[in-house]
Amino acid sequence: MKRSIAVVGTALCAVLLTACVSNSGGGDTSTSAAGSPAAGEKINLTFSSYAFQDPTVAATQAIVDSWNKANPDIQVQYQKVDAESVHDKLVTQFAGNSAPDIIHDESADIAGFSQQGYLADLGPLLPAELKSDVPESVWKSVTYGGVITGVPTIAQVYCVFANTDLLKAAGIEVPAADAPWTWDDLATNAKKLTSGDVTGFAWGLKSPAAGIMSSGLAFDGTFFSGDEKNPTIKVGDNEMQVPNRIAAMLADGSMGKDSISLSGSDVLPGFFGGKYAMVMAGNYVATQIDGKAPSGFTWTMLPLLKGTSQHQASNPQTLSVAKQSKHPQQAADFIAYFMKAENLAKIAEGDALIPVTKSAAEIVKKDMGDKNGWPAILASADQLVDAPWNKAEKFPDWKSKIANPSYQQFLAGKLDAAGLAKALGDGWATVGG
């Protein structure tokens, strides 16, 4: 979810990484075998992060500054990178032995790097209290071949944002967390809200694969099974539930026709202007709504939509340590510091995402109160499951080259359901099989 992984981008810091490598330890051999610095040694660590929303960038900088103040002999250099280029940049850096010590990425993207041996085993380097603060189901999403190569930080879910004034005018009640809408309820209410210049629902599906597949887990649409590195694909009735339902709403006019040409946050101007009564988006856009919504605009996030469950993919943002790092223990110590409850809570609130630790979630829950449906969204952490595609080495290529354009063609009426299933299966045989 950079989106998540998806959501997410920032101005690229034009710092030559060659210089960063010299700062990450270079050829220094004075560190002890246990990873502790030798007497008088000063360590410089590089930390690349794709945080992009202003509050999150500020929170990240504050964490780095407070660490540096408390650890004068272990200094962290914060590098801002563009989320859209993280993967390709890391490929180049790993190949050139110039990777940052500490890497901000997401679980679905670190699978290949983990399997190729570029990321350190963090299991022995992390404190027990951190391990116990993260649910086991989330740890599974960053464990590859039994090895933990990323620390999960914050997670995205896809939820419905609703204009509460329009819902009230239509006689539609906001659902409670213990009585969420089903996908059928969404379709029914989208029709009820569609009138005149108002369309009931929209979803920015310019790059649709991640959202559709994550939402499909609520119908047991697993897509992949077998070997986690190179699984087999199945696109059956369960996997077609969400795309078929979206296509039906597009066809009956209760969903904005322009949805398939918009990105995740491109739906917000229409939402603010009353063009759409409800929109689906990653919950990170709550920060943008807070900052950009016109005065008097009333809104809330609804509980996750239900199929046979409310499951969505656990694809948290991650912090990893490059195996090339000369100081893996110190890098892991910084990650543990980043994950302190008060620090992670500020990161989560800045990005309007879900902190994966129980301690940080408690702080966010207290800070946010009942505002804009936050209790239901925080509770949705229990619905995150390790998606079968999360560890497939070729999944990123398949998603961008096959799945996104195939879903686009289906939603535009250029492929029928059978054609979509065939395109996805044949594409995996070509790219990932």
Secondary structure as GFF3:
##gff-version 3
##sequence-region A 1 433
A	DSSP	alpha_helix	17	23	.	.	.	ID=ss1
A	DSSP	beta_strand	43	49	.	.	.	ID=ss2
A	DSSP	alpha_helix	54	70	.	.	.	ID=ss3
A	DSSP	beta_strand	74	80	.	.	.	ID=ss4
A	DSSP	three_ten_helix	83	85	.	.	.	ID=ss5
A	DSSP	alpha_helix	86	95	.	.	.	ID=ss6
A	DSSP	beta_strand	102	106	.	.	.	ID=ss7
A	DSSP	alpha_helix	107	115	.	.	.	ID=ss8
A	DSSP	three_ten_helix	123	125	.	.	.	ID=ss9
A	DSSP	alpha_helix	128	133	.	.	.	ID=ss10
A	DSSP	alpha_helix	136	140	.	.	.	ID=ss11
A	DSSP	beta_strand	143	144	.	.	.	ID=ss12
A	DSSP	beta_strand	147	148	.	.	.	ID=ss13
A	DSSP	beta_strand	151	152	.	.	.	ID=ss14
A	DSSP	beta_strand	154	155	.	.	.	ID=ss15
A	DSSP	beta_strand	158	163	.	.	.	ID=ss16
A	DSSP	alpha_helix	164	169	.	.	.	ID=ss17
A	DSSP	alpha_helix	183	193	.	.	.	ID=ss18
A	DSSP	beta_strand	199	203	.	.	.	ID=ss19
A	DSSP	alpha_helix	209	216	.	.	.	ID=ss20
A	DSSP	three_ten_helix	217	219	.	.	.	ID=ss21
A	DSSP	beta_strand	224	225	.	.	.	ID=ss22
A	DSSP	beta_strand	232	233	.	.	.	ID=ss23
A	DSSP	alpha_helix	237	252	.	.	.	ID=ss24
A	DSSP	three_ten_helix	257	261	.	.	.	ID=ss25
A	DSSP	alpha_helix	268	272	.	.	.	ID=ss26
A	DSSP	beta_strand	276	282	.	.	.	ID=ss27
A	DSSP	alpha_helix	285	292	.	.	.	ID=ss28
A	DSSP	beta_strand	299	301	.	.	.	ID=ss29
A	DSSP	beta_strand	312	313	.	.	.	ID=ss30
A	DSSP	beta_strand	317	321	.	.	.	ID=ss31
A	DSSP	alpha_helix	328	338	.	.	.	ID=ss32
A	DSSP	alpha_helix	341	351	.	.	.	ID=ss33
A	DSSP	beta_strand	354	355	.	.	.	ID=ss34
A	DSSP	alpha_helix	358	368	.	.	.	ID=ss35
A	DSSP	three_ten_helix	371	373	.	.	.	ID=ss36
A	DSSP	alpha_helix	374	379	.	.	.	ID=ss37
A	DSSP	three_ten_helix	380	383	.	.	.	ID=ss38
A	DSSP	beta_strand	384	385	.	.	.	ID=ss39
A	DSSP	three_ten_helix	388	391	.	.	.	ID=ss40
A	DSSP	alpha_helix	395	398	.	.	.	ID=ss41
A	DSSP	pi_helix	399	403	.	.	.	ID=ss42
A	DSSP	alpha_helix	404	411	.	.	.	ID=ss43
A	DSSP	alpha_helix	417	431	.	.	.	ID=ss44
###
